[in-house]
């Protein structure tokens, strides 16, 4: 019994303990859940407070921005001026800003215009209309702002009116070219530019360029042969650039001696050194009474060459260092020396490598070597850079290191294969690494060597050059073949020819003309023509002419080419220009009757007919309308689709062929006309008498 009670009490105690443990755990879990829920509620409260504060801040910011944005209306992009054609649709636009948003009203001449209303522009003086002034009024609530006035004023741009034709000027005189314009030049058209053979001309002491309201001129103070060529005036327009081009001929001035040659041209200076330059030029077109035998050069105006130089190049030697020189050339024939050429620009002699030269001894030399080598080193790379039939130009490289002292040179020469050397420079002081040697014997070979000289002494000789001999006289080029004249206008002829087989060294061509059967030859151009075709102006209408051509090179001019066939000067037959002003005369719904204006130029032959092309609006492909030419300036186009828009263009044709197409017409709507045809009238008789109806 006792054991049973003990067991029972123990069992109760375990049950009680388990119950208390379960209650404790439940109580603990309840408190944990309660703590988590409280934390969640706290987080939600904090989040809502932050959102509320953000919203309040945004609303406050909006109120501040709204207060700051309160201002009167403004036009950041105002109305601008327009120039329009009569009948065009004009769209005016501007940008308006303000707070609160303003209301906009367009006013013409103080009369309100609604958003879909139009105002009919009128102008009694011109097809270009003068649009009335427009005002933009803004009404933000109770405030009002008036925009700036917009005036669409008539400002027609200038076009070429009268232009200069081919012009002739005498060498040494002045000439003026002038263009006039249809209207005063607009501000963006003031810079009328002038060109000669594609090179723009600028204001200078010899060139005067003037542009005023409706006229542009250019004056050349002293005409030289170098100024011959195509002169072009360029005018800027809204669509691009318009230009007018014409040729200016420079005729020879009177000869210095009776029968003497004309002046050479294009004298150029190259290879400038301390005491040496190289001259080149082009031979004149007119030899005078006898062929040109050679040339003499002059510097300020002292003769440079003792003997006449046959070719158009010459080395000038013995000049002063750092001195300005100008050069000109005269041609010589049996009658004597001709007129001098145009002088070159000022040329300053000097050392071209002075800015790159290292002065003093090399830093690698020791003190003993510097004191022991005060005498200069010999030059290197001695060779002939220019070989003619009368001289040889030697060239070499100065020694390196060169030293600080001024350096000159001795030039020695010897026959090839011999050991005896003679002084070629004689008493001439050679300051440049260039030296021309004259007086050599033809068909013999020479070797040359050079010594450097300074105040301390003379260097050892350089290595000898390769054997050099005088060149054979340069042959003049062959004349151009196949000279042919083609009709151009009533006073001009297009001359064409072919290049010679050997065209090396050819600088251009001189042209000559004479009336058929008279052999009175006259020069066309005094500046060589580079191309193989040229339009000869200034001829007499219905006179027959023959032409011939010379090739030009540094060796001189070729003989004359064979004469062209005689040609009578009169207008050639060309294709006609394009028709214009295509208009719609009648439309039946599937057919259109078109009319147009005749070409402004028929090309020297009457217009034989017209061809039409058509295309639908929005397409790019043109379709042929008629195979047979239309004889009249009206044509009925069939097989059209009602309700479609069509563009048309017209070609004119004559004996020379079909000309260029006209501009495309405006888009014509294929729709049956219901109104009476223009000009249609009906006649009614009210009474009939002996002499009246």
C-alpha positions in Angstrom: 0.0 0.0 0.0 2.8 2.4 0.9 4.6 1.6 -2.3 1.5 2.4 -4.3 1.2 5.8 -2.6 4.8 6.6 -3.2 4.5 5.7 -6.8 1.3 7.7 -7.1 2.9 10.8 -5.6 5.9 10.5 -7.8 3.7 10.3 -10.8 1.8 13.4 -9.7 5.0 15.3 -9.2 6.2 14.4 -12.7 2.9 15.4 -14.2 3.0 18.7 -12.2 6.5 19.4 -13.4 5.7 18.7 -17.0 2.6 20.9 -16.7 4.6 23.8 -15.2 7.3 23.4 -17.9 4.7 23.5 -20.6 3.1 26.6 -19.0 6.5 28.3 -18.7 7.3 27.6 -22.3 3.9 28.8 -23.5 4.2 31.9 -21.4 7.7 32.6 -22.8 6.5 32.1 -26.4 3.6 34.4 -25.8 5.9 37.2 -24.6 8.3 36.6 -27.5 5.5 36.9 -30.0 4.2 40.0 -28.2 7.6 41.6 -28.5 7.9 40.9 -32.2 4.5 42.3 -32.9 5.3 45.5 -31.0 8.6 45.8 -33.0 6.7 45.5 -36.3 4.1 48.1 -35.2 7.0 50.4 -34.3 8.7 50.0 -37.6 5.4 50.7 -39.5 4.9 53.8 -37.4 8.4 55.1 -38.3 8.0 54.3 -42.0 4.6 56.1 -42.1 6.2 59.1 -40.4 9.0 59.2 -43.0 6.5 59.0 -45.9 4.4 61.7 -44.4 7.4 64.0 -43.9 8.5 63.4 -47.5 5.1 64.3 -48.8 4.9 67.4 -46.7 8.4 68.4 -47.9 7.4 67.8 -51.6 4.2 69.8 -51.2 6.2 72.6 -49.5 8.8 72.5 -52.3 6.0 72.6 -55.0 4.5 75.7 -53.3 7.9 77.4 -53.2 8.6 76.5 -56.9 5.2 77.7 -57.9 5.7 81.0 -56.0 9.2 81.4 -57.7 7.8 80.5 -61.2 5.2 83.2 -61.0 6.3 85.6 -63.7 5.1 87.5 -66.8 4.9 85.7 -70.1 8.1 85.6 -72.2 9.1 84.6 -75.8 12.3 82.5 -75.7 12.0 81.9 -79.5 10.2 85.0 -80.9 8.7 85.3 -84.4 11.2 85.8 -87.1 11.1 87.6 -90.5 10.0 85.7 -93.6 10.2 86.4 -97.3 7.6 84.5 -99.2 6.1 84.3 -102.7 2.6 85.3 -103.5 0.2 82.4 -103.0 2.5 80.5 -100.6 1.2 79.1 -97.3 3.0 80.9 -94.5 3.4 79.1 -91.1 4.4 81.4 -88.2 5.7 79.8 -85.0 7.1 81.0 -81.7 7.8 79.7 -78.2 5.9 81.2 -75.2 6.6 80.6 -71.6 5.1 81.9 -68.4 3.3 81.0 -65.2 0.4 80.4 -65.2 0.5 79.3 -68.8 -0.5 82.3 -71.0 -3.1 82.4 -73.7 -1.8 83.4 -77.1 -3.6 85.5 -79.8 -2.2 86.4 -83.2 -3.1 89.9 -84.4 -2.6 91.4 -87.9 -3.0 95.1 -88.2 -4.7 95.1 -84.8 -7.3 92.6 -86.0 -7.5 89.2 -84.2 -6.8 86.1 -86.2 -8.0 82.7 -85.0 -5.9 79.6 -85.2 -7.6 78.4 -88.4 -8.1 81.8 -90.1 -5.9 83.2 -92.8 -5.0 86.6 -94.1 -4.7 87.3 -97.8 -1.4 89.1 -98.4 -1.3 91.7 -101.1 1.4 93.8 -102.8 0.8 96.2 -105.7 4.4 96.4 -106.8 5.9 93.0 -106.9 4.9 89.3 -107.2 6.7 88.8 -104.0 4.2 89.8 -101.3 4.7 92.0 -98.3 3.1 90.3 -95.4 1.5 92.7 -92.9 3.0 93.1 -89.4 1.9 90.5 -86.8 1.6 90.9 -83.1 1.5 88.2 -80.5 -0.6 89.0 -77.4 -0.5 86.9 -74.3 -3.1 86.9 -71.5 -2.0 85.1 -68.4 -5.0 85.6 -66.1 -5.1 89.3 -65.5 -1.7 90.2 -66.8 -0.7 91.0 -70.5 2.5 90.9 -72.4 3.1 92.2 -76.0 5.7 90.4 -78.1 8.1 92.1 -80.5 6.8 93.1 -83.9 7.4 90.8 -86.8 7.7 92.4 -90.2 7.9 90.2 -93.3 9.7 92.6 -95.6 10.4 92.2 -99.2 14.2 91.6 -99.7 14.9 90.1 -103.1 18.4 88.7 -103.5 20.7 90.0 -106.2 21.4 88.1 -109.4 23.8 88.7 -112.2 22.4 91.3 -114.6 25.1 92.5 -117.0 28.5 90.7 -117.0 31.9 91.2 -118.7 32.6 89.6 -122.0 36.0 88.4 -123.4 38.4 91.3 -122.8 41.6 92.4 -124.5 44.3 94.5 -122.7 47.7 95.6 -123.8 50.8 94.6 -121.8 51.7 97.3 -119.4 48.3 99.0 -119.3 45.4 98.6 -116.9 42.0 96.9 -117.4 38.7 96.7 -115.5 36.1 94.0 -115.3 32.6 94.8 -114.0 29.4 93.0 -113.1 26.1 94.6 -112.3 23.2 93.0 -110.4 19.5 93.0 -110.6 19.0 94.2 -107.0 21.2 95.7 -104.3 23.4 93.2 -102.7 22.0 91.7 -99.4 24.4 91.6 -96.4 25.4 88.0 -97.0 26.1 88.8 -100.7 28.6 91.6 -100.1 31.7 89.4 -100.4 31.7 89.0 -104.2 34.9 87.0 -104.9 37.1 87.1 -108.0 39.3 84.3 -109.3 41.9 84.0 -112.1 42.3 80.4 -113.4 40.8 79.1 -110.2 43.1 81.2 -107.8 41.3 83.8 -105.7 42.4 87.4 -106.1 42.7 89.7 -103.2 43.0 93.4 -102.7 46.7 94.5 -103.3 48.8 97.3 -104.7 48.2 96.0 -108.2 44.6 94.7 -107.8 41.7 96.9 -106.8 38.4 95.1 -105.9 35.3 97.2 -105.3 31.8 96.1 -104.4 28.9 98.5 -104.0 25.1 98.1 -103.8 24.5 96.7 -107.3 27.9 96.6 -108.9 31.2 94.7 -108.5 34.5 95.7 -110.2 38.1 94.5 -110.3 40.9 96.7 -111.8 44.3 95.3 -112.6 46.8 98.3 -112.5 49.5 96.9 -114.8 48.7 94.0 -117.1 51.3 91.4 -117.6 51.2 88.2 -119.6 51.0 86.2 -116.3 47.6 87.9 -115.8 46.0 86.3 -118.9 43.4 83.7 -118.2 39.9 83.0 -117.2 38.5 85.5 -114.7 35.5 84.4 -112.6 33.2 86.4 -110.5 31.3 84.4 -107.8 28.1 85.7 -106.1 26.6 83.9 -103.1 22.8 83.3 -103.2 20.4 81.4 -101.0 20.5 78.5 -103.3 24.3 78.3 -103.6 26.8 80.2 -105.6 26.3 81.9 -109.0 29.4 82.5 -111.2 30.3 84.2 -114.4 33.5 83.4 -116.3 35.2 85.0 -119.3 38.7 85.1 -120.8 41.0 88.1 -120.6 43.7 88.3 -123.4 46.9 90.2 -122.7 48.4 91.5 -126.0 52.1 92.1 -126.5 53.3 95.7 -126.0 55.3 97.4 -128.7 58.7 95.8 -129.3 61.7 97.4 -127.8 63.5 97.2 -131.1 62.0 97.0 -134.6 61.6 93.3 -135.3 62.5 92.4 -131.7 60.9 89.5 -129.8 58.2 89.7 -127.2 58.9 89.5 -123.5 59.3 86.1 -121.8 56.9 85.3 -118.9 56.6 83.3 -115.7 60.1 84.0 -114.4 60.6 81.9 -111.2 63.4 81.7 -108.7 64.4 78.4 -106.9 67.2 76.9 -104.9 68.1 80.1 -103.1 71.4 80.1 -101.3 74.0 82.6 -100.0 75.4 83.6 -103.4 73.4 81.4 -105.8 69.9 81.1 -107.2 68.4 79.2 -110.2 66.1 81.0 -112.7 63.5 79.4 -115.0 61.0 81.1 -117.4 58.8 80.4 -120.3 59.5 81.5 -123.9 57.4 84.3 -125.6 54.7 83.4 -128.2 56.0 86.0 -130.7 59.6 85.6 -132.0 59.6 88.9 -133.9 61.2 89.3 -137.3 63.5 86.3 -136.7 63.6 83.3 -134.3 64.7 83.8 -130.7 68.4 83.0 -130.3 68.6 83.1 -126.5 68.0 85.0 -123.3 69.8 87.4 -121.0 69.0 87.6 -117.3 69.1 90.8 -115.2 69.2 91.5 -111.5 68.3 95.1 -110.5 69.0 95.5 -113.7 72.5 94.3 -114.2 73.1 91.6 -116.8 73.7 88.2 -115.2 75.0 86.1 -118.1 77.9 87.0 -120.4 76.8 84.6 -123.2 73.3 84.3 -124.4 71.4 81.4 -122.8 69.4 79.4 -125.3 67.3 77.3 -122.9 64.8 78.8 -120.5 66.8 78.2 -117.3 70.0 79.7 -115.9 72.1 79.5 -112.6 72.9 83.0 -111.3 76.1 83.1 -109.2 78.2 85.6 -107.3 75.4 87.3 -105.3 75.8 88.9 -101.9 74.6 87.1 -98.8 71.5 88.4 -97.0 70.6 90.8 -99.9 67.3 91.4 -101.7 67.3 90.8 -105.4 64.8 90.9 -108.2 65.2 89.3 -111.6 63.8 89.7 -115.1 64.6 88.1 -118.5 64.8 89.5 -122.1 64.6 87.4 -125.3 67.2 88.1 -128.0 67.0 87.7 -131.8 68.9 89.2 -134.7 67.1 92.5 -134.3 68.3 92.8 -130.7 66.9 92.4 -127.2 63.1 92.4 -126.6 61.1 93.8 -123.8 61.9 92.6 -120.3 59.6 90.2 -118.6 57.7 90.9 -115.4 60.1 91.2 -112.5 60.1 88.5 -109.8 59.2 89.3 -106.3 62.0 90.3 -103.9 64.3 87.3 -103.2 66.5 87.3 -100.0 69.7 85.4 -100.4 70.8 83.3 -97.4 71.7 79.9 -96.0 68.5 77.8 -96.2 69.9 75.4 -93.6 71.1 77.9 -91.1 68.2 77.3 -88.6 69.1 73.6 -88.5 72.9 73.8 -88.5 74.9 72.8 -85.4 77.7 75.3 -84.7 81.0 74.5 -83.0 82.8 71.2 -82.7 81.1 68.0 -81.8 80.9 67.4 -78.0 82.5 63.9 -78.5 85.8 65.4 -79.6 88.4 65.7 -76.9 90.2 69.0 -76.0 93.3 67.9 -77.9 91.2 67.0 -81.0 89.5 70.4 -80.9 92.7 72.4 -80.7 94.4 70.1 -83.3 91.5 70.3 -85.9 90.9 74.0 -86.4 91.3 73.5 -90.1 87.9 72.4 -91.5 87.0 69.0 -92.7 86.5 68.4 -96.5 83.0 68.4 -98.0 81.2 65.2 -98.9 78.8 64.0 -101.7 80.1 66.1 -104.5 77.9 65.6 -107.6 76.3 67.4 -110.6 72.7 68.4 -109.8 72.0 70.3 -113.1 73.6 69.4 -116.4 73.0 71.6 -119.5 74.7 71.9 -122.9 76.6 75.0 -121.7 77.2 74.5 -117.9 77.2 72.0 -115.1 75.9 72.9 -111.6 77.8 71.2 -108.8 76.3 70.4 -105.4 77.9 69.1 -102.2 77.3 68.7 -98.5 79.2 70.9 -96.0 81.5 69.1 -93.6 80.2 68.0 -90.2 81.3 69.3 -87.8 81.4 72.5 -89.6 83.0 74.7 -87.0 82.2 78.2 -85.8 84.1 80.2 -88.4 82.7 81.3 -91.7 83.2 78.7 -94.4 84.0 79.1 -98.1 85.0 76.6 -100.8 87.5 76.0 -103.6 86.2 73.9 -106.6 88.8 71.9 -108.6 88.3 70.1 -111.9 90.2 67.5 -113.9 89.7 65.5 -117.0 88.4 62.0 -116.1 91.3 59.6 -115.7 94.0 62.2 -115.1 95.7 63.2 -111.8 96.3 66.9 -112.5 93.7 69.2 -110.9 93.0 72.8 -111.7 91.0 75.5 -109.9 87.6 75.8 -111.5 86.4 78.6 -109.2 89.4 80.8 -110.0 89.1 84.1 -108.1 85.5 83.6 -107.2 84.6 83.2 -103.5 82.2 80.3 -103.2 80.0 80.7 -100.1 77.2 78.2 -101.0 77.4 74.4 -101.6 76.4 75.2 -105.2 78.7 76.2 -108.1 78.0 76.5 -111.8 80.9 75.5 -114.1 81.0 77.1 -117.5 83.5 76.7 -120.4 83.7 73.0 -120.5 84.6 71.2 -123.7 81.8 69.1 -125.2 82.1 65.4 -125.4 84.8 65.4 -122.7 84.3 64.0 -119.2 85.3 65.9 -116.1 85.7 65.1 -112.4 85.3 67.6 -109.6 86.4 67.9 -106.0 85.9 70.6 -103.4 88.0 71.9 -100.4 86.6 73.7 -97.4 88.3 77.0 -96.4 88.2 79.0 -93.1 90.6 81.5 -91.5 92.7 78.7 -90.2 93.4 77.1 -93.5 92.3 74.8 -96.3 91.0 71.3 -95.9 92.0 68.2 -97.7 90.1 67.7 -101.0 86.9 65.8 -101.0 86.3 62.6 -102.8 86.1 63.2 -106.6 82.7 63.3 -108.2 81.6 60.8 -110.8 82.6 61.7 -114.4 80.4 64.4 -115.8 80.1 65.7 -119.4 77.9 68.4 -121.0 74.5 67.3 -122.1 73.3 67.4 -125.7 71.3 70.5 -126.6 67.7 70.0 -125.4 65.5 69.4 -128.4 62.4 71.5 -128.8 59.1 69.6 -128.7 57.2 68.4 -131.7 54.2 70.4 -132.8 50.7 69.1 -131.9 48.9 67.2 -134.7 45.3 67.2 -135.8 44.4 70.9 -135.3 40.7 71.2 -136.0 38.4 74.2 -135.7 34.7 73.9 -134.8 32.0 76.5 -135.0 31.0 78.1 -131.7 29.3 81.5 -132.0 29.2 84.4 -134.5 32.5 85.8 -133.2 34.3 82.7 -131.8 35.6 79.3 -132.8 36.4 76.2 -130.7 39.9 75.0 -131.6 41.0 71.5 -130.7 44.2 69.5 -131.2 46.0 66.4 -130.0 49.1 66.1 -127.8 52.4 65.2 -129.5 53.6 61.6 -129.1 56.4 62.7 -126.8 54.8 65.2 -124.4 57.5 65.2 -121.7 58.5 68.7 -120.8 55.7 70.4 -122.6 54.4 73.5 -120.6 51.5 74.3 -122.9 50.6 75.6 -126.3 50.5 78.9 -128.2 47.7 79.5 -130.8 47.8 81.5 -134.0 45.1 82.5 -136.5 44.9 84.2 -139.9 42.2 84.9 -142.4 42.2 82.2 -145.1 44.5 83.0 -148.0 46.2 86.1 -146.4 49.0 84.5 -144.3 48.7 87.4 -141.8 49.3 85.4 -138.7 48.3 86.8 -135.3 48.9 85.5 -131.8 45.8 84.3 -129.9 47.3 83.8 -126.4 50.4 85.0 -124.7 50.2 82.6 -121.8 50.6 78.9 -122.7 47.3 77.0 -122.8 47.5 73.8 -120.7 44.5 71.9 -122.2 44.1 70.7 -125.8 41.1 72.8 -126.6 40.5 76.6 -126.5 37.8 79.0 -127.6 39.2 81.7 -129.8 37.2 85.0 -129.5 37.2 88.2 -131.3 36.8 86.9 -134.9 34.7 88.5 -137.6 31.4 87.0 -138.5 31.2 85.1 -141.8 35.0 85.3 -142.4 37.0 82.2 -143.1 40.0 81.6 -140.8 42.8 79.0 -140.5 44.6 78.1 -137.3 47.9 76.6 -136.2 49.5 75.7 -132.8 53.0 75.6 -131.2 54.1 73.4 -128.3 56.0 75.2 -125.5 58.9 73.9 -123.4 62.0 75.1 -121.5 63.9 74.3 -124.6 61.8 76.8 -126.6 58.8 76.7 -128.9 58.2 74.0 -131.5 57.7 74.7 -135.2 54.2 75.6 -136.3 51.7 72.7 -136.7 49.9 72.1 -139.9 47.1 74.6 -140.6 43.6 73.6 -139.8 41.0 73.5 -142.5 39.4 76.9 -143.2 36.2 77.5 -141.2 33.6 80.2 -141.6 32.8 82.0 -138.4 29.1 81.7 -137.6 26.9 80.2 -134.9 27.0 76.5 -134.5 23.9 74.3 -134.2 23.4 73.1 -130.7 20.5 71.4 -128.9 17.9 73.9 -127.6 17.6 75.0 -124.1 14.9 73.6 -121.7 11.3 74.7 -122.1 9.6 76.4 -119.1 6.4 77.3 -117.3 4.4 74.0 -117.7 0.7 74.7 -117.0 -2.5 72.6 -117.0 -5.0 73.9 -119.5 -7.8 71.3 -119.2 -8.5 68.1 -117.3 -11.3 65.6 -118.1 -10.7 63.1 -115.3 -8.5 60.7 -117.3 -6.8 63.2 -119.7 -4.8 66.4 -119.2 -4.0 69.1 -121.7 -0.7 70.7 -121.0 1.0 73.9 -122.3 4.4 75.3 -121.9 6.8 78.1 -123.0 9.3 77.7 -125.9 13.0 77.4 -125.0 14.8 80.7 -124.6 17.6 79.5 -127.0 16.8 77.3 -130.0 20.5 76.4 -130.5 20.8 77.9 -134.0 18.2 75.6 -135.5 14.4 75.8 -135.2 12.7 73.5 -132.7 11.3 70.4 -134.5 9.2 69.1 -131.6 8.8 68.3 -127.9 8.9 65.2 -125.8 7.1 64.8 -122.5 7.8 62.7 -119.4 5.4 62.0 -116.5 5.6 60.6 -113.0 3.2 60.3 -110.1 3.6 62.4 -107.0 5.8 60.7 -104.5 7.7 58.5 -107.0 11.1 59.1 -108.6 10.8 57.2 -111.9 9.9 59.2 -115.0 7.9 57.5 -117.8 7.9 58.5 -121.4 4.6 60.0 -122.6 5.0 60.4 -126.4 7.3 58.6 -128.8 6.6 60.9 -131.7 7.5 64.6 -131.0 4.7 67.0 -130.4 4.8 69.8 -133.0 2.9 72.4 -131.0 3.4 73.6 -127.4 0.3 71.8 -126.3 -0.2 68.1 -125.7 -3.0 65.8 -124.4 -1.8 63.2 -121.9 -4.1 60.2 -121.7 -4.6 57.1 -119.5 -4.3 59.0 -116.3 -6.0 57.9 -113.0 -8.6 60.2 -111.6 -7.7 61.5 -108.2 -3.9 61.0 -108.6 -1.4 63.8 -108.7 1.1 64.0 -111.6 4.4 65.8 -112.4 5.5 66.5 -116.0 8.6 67.7 -117.7 9.3 68.7 -121.4 12.2 68.3 -123.7 12.8 70.4 -126.9 14.5 68.9 -129.9 16.0 70.3 -133.1 18.4 69.0 -135.8 21.3 68.8 -133.2 19.3 66.5 -130.9 17.2 66.6 -127.8 18.0 69.3 -125.2 17.9 69.2 -121.4 14.6 68.7 -119.6 12.6 71.5 -118.1 12.1 71.7 -114.4 9.4 69.4 -113.1 5.9 70.9 -113.0 4.0 71.3 -109.9 1.8 68.3 -108.9 -1.4 68.5 -111.1 -4.5 66.8 -109.7 -6.2 64.6 -112.3 -9.8 65.6 -111.6 -12.5 66.6 -114.1 -13.1 70.3 -114.4 -16.7 71.3 -113.9 -16.3 75.0 -114.6 -16.4 76.5 -118.1 -13.1 76.6 -119.9 -11.2 79.9 -119.6 -12.1 82.3 -122.4 -15.3 80.4 -123.4 -18.0 82.8 -124.4 -21.5 82.5 -125.9 -23.0 84.9 -128.4 -26.7 85.7 -128.5 -28.4 87.7 -131.1 -31.1 90.0 -129.8 -32.1 91.8 -133.1 -31.2 91.6 -136.7 -31.0 94.5 -139.0 -29.4 95.6 -142.2 -26.1 96.7 -140.6 -26.2 95.4 -137.1 -27.0 92.3 -135.0 
